[in-house]
Amino acid sequence: MTTSLPPSLPARSEMERAYLTRDTAYDGLFFTAVQTTRIFCRPTCPARKPLPRNVTFFRTGLEAQFAGYRPCKRCRPLAEASGPAWLTPLLTDLERAPAEPFSDAELRARGTDPTTVRRYFVRLYGLTFHAYLRAIRLAQAHRQLCAGEPLDSVILDSGFTSYSGFRSAFLRAYGEPPGAVLARASGRLKIR
């Protein structure tokens, strides 16, 4: 029976950049341990960042604990990274009906503060919740256009209220108008 070794750590310079910029893409790939305080954190911990020379990196929280570090009380690196309680039902509803609008009033009706949602999504994804919704809708519209679905139904299914607003958002996101994607999908546009 062979056991697989955990993946190796990224380069030190890459980990330093990731924890100094709080890059969410690295959360779970490594942990930072501060030699002066003997505390270890997630790379995205909101606490003040120590000097890179005072930081040691570990693959797992368990390795950091075995080395004598204790978990940070602010970012709770050993806690499950499932997110706040309001997140799962919100994402489930979004997955079920991505074109449905989620206004601030609806978020409040769910018992969730829109500012909390906005801050959480900015911290986790670098986008506000409403920008995240638009990105999900545009990605779905792009998939539908690539499958050759009619442009009118794609626009209506994606939750946009105007053709020009959809075209403008699509052009910003994909660098080409939706008609070009549809034409390429239907074989009417030749790519050289």
Protein Blocks (a to p, Z undefined) as FASTA:
>chain_A
ZZddddddddfklmmmmmmnopaklgojaccddfklopacdfklcbdcddfklpccdfbf
klmmmnopacdfklommbccebpfklmmmmmmmmmmmmbccdfklmmmnopafklmmmmm
mmmnopafklmmmmmmmmmmmmmmmnopafklmmmmnopabfklmmmmmmmmnopafklm
mmmmnopaccZZ
